[in-house]
């Protein structure tokens, strides 16, 4: 079985040929999901088995490439991408969008939506968690149309990076500095940059950039909000922040930890961490303007935050560039202050994944 897997990729052309002969083309897709999972799959398996047997009989062993290593192996591999990044795929390659959005383009041939049992036309939008197969004599470009995306790919795909804002690199850098941990999502490093952040997630990030996470997790008081599960780390973060006067909650009895947070609310948190505001200020209508005055945001970033949905990608963006902003009355940047508190070291910061400075 292992030998068959190792040489499966070079035989994907054969699979695409079976598809083309049995199921029409992009102009006349005749495939259904049941066909793909039944007759089509059986024909492909039979064709691949026959070809593998023929190659093994004639050569006696698997083909080798440079240095005696096995030929290309069809293994699903995950990759984080950003807007306008391109994944180029050819016959037999597979693509699976896990998060974000994207489109496909090709001049001839077909890209098969194996999950849906259809052909995805050139210019079509990728459906999340649908597996796509590039058919015979087809070269296709899969382009990311969201700020970030996570894809699984298989085969001989090549990648072309755009110069768009690299939120992925920022998240990885913050993680290296212990400021961003991500979630328990099993893909995309758990970053969930494509999702809207919650009030609890924003508060946790705020406490981290204050350099007080250890203190929050050691807090043993009683959280005053009934909608925060007692005994959890969430209750510690919320109770600590409330006791310190960092947050007022949504009401006297509710924090609403799962409710989404917007750009003004999170920017206000960062302004408080930098010493330019406090929980006494409940008017957040000018938070972005105040952030621009404090050199936390540029004019272009303010416009972007006013225009776009607020996602975890933007939360990471604001947090990353806040590290270079001076903390009010200290003469230190936020990064220097956090290093003084032992949150991360200069070595950890220097070793963090590089981020190209494409600020708006």
Order of alpha helices (4+ residues) and beta strands (2+ residues): alpha-alpha-alpha-beta-beta-beta-beta-beta-beta-beta-beta-beta-beta-alpha-alpha-alpha-alpha-alpha-alpha-alpha-alpha-alpha-alpha
